[in-house]
Amino acid sequence: MTTTEELILQVLQGLPVQVKRDRRIFISVPRNDLIKTVNILSNELNVQHLSTITARDAGSELEILYHFLLNGVVVTIRTTCPKDDPTIDTIVNIFPGAVLYERELNDILGIVPKGHPDLRRLVLPDDWVGGNPLRKDWKPPQESEE
């Protein structure tokens, strides 16, 4: 275990942290604790690099993964939200680079980052009304026969 990994584990003591392999740390938190956890990474560990945000339809809920990098160690925060309430708090105020990732989540999975400054479409056309294409229950819109 590297010194960075030891420091991360020390600061995150009390949180549900898993080390599944070298230089990879996973933290699972309820969505209500997302901002608190991201603030710990930013303020106490001085994490400055958000690598990406990924998400998936996990069946009954939507899973969101925030991937950060600190001295060669990838720290991933995992949270979920129910499909019938697909909202999370935005992290744009802490990591401005999240702006496009959160817009993409909104576009393709329908996850709404509360407090986001600009939720214009990013990936899909502006006039898209066909639902959220990365959800498991998504069906392509039927083309009208003319």
C-alpha positions in Angstrom: 0.0 0.0 0.0 1.4 3.4 -0.9 1.7 6.4 1.4 -1.1 8.1 -0.6 -3.4 5.1 -0.1 -2.7 5.1 3.7 -3.4 8.8 3.9 -6.7 8.4 2.0 -7.8 5.6 4.3 -6.8 7.6 7.4 -8.8 10.6 6.3 -11.8 8.6 5.2 -11.9 6.5 8.4 -15.5 5.8 9.3 -16.7 5.8 5.7 -17.4 2.5 3.9 -14.1 2.3 2.1 -12.9 -0.7 0.1 -9.5 -1.3 -1.4 -10.1 -3.9 -4.1 -6.6 -3.7 -5.7 -3.5 -1.5 -5.7 -4.1 2.2 -6.3 -7.9 1.8 -6.4 -10.1 2.9 -3.5 -13.9 2.7 -3.6 -16.3 4.5 -1.3 -20.0 3.8 -1.3 -22.2 6.5 0.2 -25.9 7.4 0.1 -26.7 10.2 -2.2 -27.4 12.5 0.7 -23.8 12.1 1.8 -22.3 12.7 -1.7 -21.4 16.4 -1.2 -20.0 15.8 2.2 -17.7 13.1 0.9 -16.6 15.1 -2.2 -15.8 18.0 0.1 -13.6 15.7 2.2 -11.7 14.7 -0.9 -11.4 18.3 -2.0 -10.7 20.0 1.3 -8.9 17.4 3.5 -7.0 15.4 0.8 -6.6 18.3 -1.7 -7.9 16.2 -4.6 -7.9 18.5 -7.6 -8.6 16.1 -10.5 -12.0 14.7 -11.4 -11.2 12.1 -14.1 -14.8 11.4 -15.1 -18.3 10.6 -13.9 -19.9 7.4 -15.1 -23.3 5.9 -14.5 -25.4 2.9 -15.3 -28.9 1.6 -15.0 -28.6 -1.1 -12.3 -32.2 -2.3 -12.6 -34.2 -0.9 -9.7 -31.8 2.1 -9.3 -29.3 4.2 -11.1 -25.7 4.0 -10.0 -23.4 7.0 -10.3 -19.6 6.7 -10.0 -17.3 9.7 -9.5 -13.7 8.9 -10.4 -11.0 11.1 -8.9 -7.2 10.9 -9.1 -4.8 11.7 -6.3 -1.0 11.0 -6.7 -1.7 7.9 -8.9 -4.5 6.5 -6.8 -8.0 6.4 -8.3 -10.6 7.2 -5.7 -14.2 6.2 -6.8 -17.3 7.4 -5.0 -20.3 5.3 -5.7 -23.8 6.4 -5.0 -27.3 5.5 -6.2 -30.7 7.0 -6.7 -34.0 5.4 -7.3 -35.3 5.4 -10.9 -38.5 7.2 -9.8 -36.5 10.0 -8.2 -33.4 10.3 -10.4 -31.8 13.3 -8.6 -28.4 13.9 -7.1 -26.7 17.1 -5.8 -24.4 18.7 -8.3 -20.7 18.8 -7.6 -20.0 21.6 -10.0 -19.5 24.1 -7.2 -16.6 21.9 -5.9 -15.3 20.5 -9.2 -16.2 22.9 -12.0 -15.0 20.2 -14.5 -18.1 18.1 -13.6 -20.3 20.5 -15.7 -20.2 18.4 -18.9 -20.3 15.0 -17.2 -23.4 15.9 -15.3 -25.1 17.3 -18.4 -24.3 13.9 -20.1 -25.9 12.0 -17.1 -29.0 14.1 -17.5 -29.1 13.6 -21.2 -28.7 9.9 -21.5 -29.9 8.5 -18.2 -32.3 11.2 -16.9 -30.3 11.8 -13.7 -30.9 15.4 -12.7 -28.1 17.1 -10.8 -29.8 19.5 -8.5 -28.3 23.0 -8.5 -26.5 22.5 -11.9 -26.0 25.8 -13.6 -26.7 24.7 -17.2 -28.6 21.5 -18.1 -28.9 22.1 -21.8 -28.6 19.0 -23.9 -25.1 17.8 -24.6 -25.2 14.5 -26.4 -28.8 14.3 -27.7 -30.4 16.7 -30.1 -32.1 19.8 -28.5 -35.5 18.6 -29.7 -35.1 15.0 -28.4 -38.3 13.6 -26.8 -37.4 9.9 -27.0 -36.6 9.2 -23.4 -33.3 8.2 -21.9 -31.4 5.9 -24.2 -29.1 4.3 -21.7 -31.9 3.1 -19.4 -32.7 -0.6 -19.6 -36.4 0.0 -20.2 -35.7 2.5 -23.1 -37.3 1.7 -26.4 -36.4 3.6 -29.6 -39.1 6.0 -30.8 -41.2 4.5 -33.6 -40.7 6.3 -36.9 -44.0 7.4 -38.4 -44.9 5.8 -41.7 -45.7 8.3 -44.4 
